[in-house]
């Protein structure tokens, strides 16, 4: 297993993070698979044995049951790893049982600590933007949790670029905790994060955790234009994330993954994960698994090194359109690019 710094935090994080959305699944989360405690413990220990030191969950996964199962599965190994969880999305029908208000954040953190069976959270992530709550209020609440030792570091997930910059500005001006990471959706099937989120990570020194790096299994090689997905596949049910904007491009990418992985003697999933990890701004990819066998295979992707040719071929197959203002910058700003600019523009300029 390899390790990378999580932004400017000083933490070293395994390039593979284990995601627990399948743990103890209830309600809508049955669509993602249901992992009971016995199987969860097996998967957690397999990850630790492989060198994984980050485990990601959220309070709203199965309305808290995923946190409970993770805490029980870790048991006395809790201090050997980093736990990342999230706050923001609704936990009940109560109008104030959601959001990033001081009231909700503090109550949600206390509840997460109880479910996880721990007295501290290593990385507490804001799961979604809250445009109603002042940023100052949110950061003040998080500051109190950090000062009390209940939270070590804070991060965000699913934020727009300007949301992140606003949080960084308010934190710097008011001497409040600075976010150290963002958790984003990014994959060969959807590279939109290259427009703003990855350049911000480069410029501001943020760690990047990537969720659904296999696009919800779409890049596993199981889904082909002329075939039928295996029984039980998430995309045969009512689970609509991630959305697919360009089906033809998706299937072209899948066929390319199958071809290239066959040449290398690895799986399409391993190739897709290795591609994401090849991007300089990426800290870790969050992987989940329905089975321990699937997990074991995907963990091996941490050791796969892609050639320049392989990366170039996959880049070309999944390239983004150069939208405004980036096409203008690519044409007119040559010679004045920063490292952050080049996260997106390098592939478009000579």
Protein Blocks (a to p, Z undefined) as FASTA:
>chain_A
ZZddehjnopacdfbdcdfklgopahjllmnopadfklmmmmmmmmmmnopabdcddfkg
gghmlmmmmmmmnmmmmmmpccdddehiacbfbfklgcjdfklmmmmmmmmmmmnopabd
fbdcdfbdcfkbcfklmmmmmmmmmmnopafbdcdehiafklmmmmmmmmmmnopacdfb
dcddddfklcklmmmmmmmmmmnopacddehklgnolmnopacfkbccdehiaklmmbfb
dcdfblmlmmmmmmmmmmmmmmnopafklmmmmmmmmpmklmbdcdddfbfklmmmmmmm
mmpccdfklmmmmmmmmcccdddfklmmmmmmgoiacfklmmmmmmmpZZ
